């Protein structure tokens, strides 16, 4: 191979054979190129809609490889995507004609059960992280899908079943190590590079490649009272009203998500999912009104292992299917919003959902200025999700989700969760950060003035 083209057939820099040889010799990890047999698999990410062809994929073995990769790409003016779990719906962790710096094989974790701290490398997914911490009866807020990477989840905020009790993933980040655009490995904490520490707790991958995280842990499980109750679609209007009333007064220990769903038979339902983060007997008392409301089609609430709770959504969101959603925050679920949602979902494409992910609780009591995550006054993240397999159905599924999202805008706060953003433009990125946005720009100016890390929900430097 004489050269790899890193743009299109006529423009852009080229990566010569000598560059490839130099890079292979400089890293301990693996370099995958388009001619390699593993390339087709290596370029794939969670969302099957994403079909991009990078010029090179670098599987880093440790922080030294990340530094080498950053310096290599910067000095050759190459576009860079950063990948850990590859779970972002927009597919920003893979690029066309550039370099993917992949940290997914960096999976070392050390749990200190006395200090209740986990030191975890960035390649872990939340299933691996949870298994290691649960071995000591500990956990911290970590997503809802076991193969989600802890890195992207935390950098964008980090929702999870423990959030209302213990805060977001980013709220429990004590320290991190990060490779910046100039190839430095910096430690960040409240006392070390504090401006960068503030920015990475919700500001996404704009400031560098985090190689390891230190998380605060809490006693959790091993069993929690959790599961779902399912209501017939004919009763969904009243059940949704009950859900909103019950959720508004729920204690911090209770996480209540809900969704309009379609069963294997094609029948549609309203599902309420509950998880009580505390003793089982207390959970039984708190959840009694939920279980006694109406005439559920199904009640699956029972003592369940925390690890099982954390992987419960895996079968719904497997890798390789096609996904699209648009999200927005809400403080209320009004009768008008319920009527609109039920009317739109009645004709939704097969495989579609409308989700309410409850936030609030401890999340809402942290001052907005403490982290970039600004939408702390919301009670729900509401979003239509389309899931399908045939590319011929792309337009119908995407159009349904976009139209429903647009119809729901009058009921939203105007804010959005950064981790649920697709390719939606600068105004939506600002909506994720609100009054914290100017401070993020200032940190970007300091650590990445050339916008080297730009394949993300990008905070553009002003310098």
Order of alpha helices (4+ residues) and beta strands (2+ residues): beta-beta-alpha-beta-alpha-beta-alpha-beta-beta-beta-beta-alpha-beta-alpha-alpha-beta-beta-alpha-beta-beta-beta-alpha-beta-beta-alpha-beta-beta-alpha-beta-alpha-beta-beta-alpha-alpha-alpha
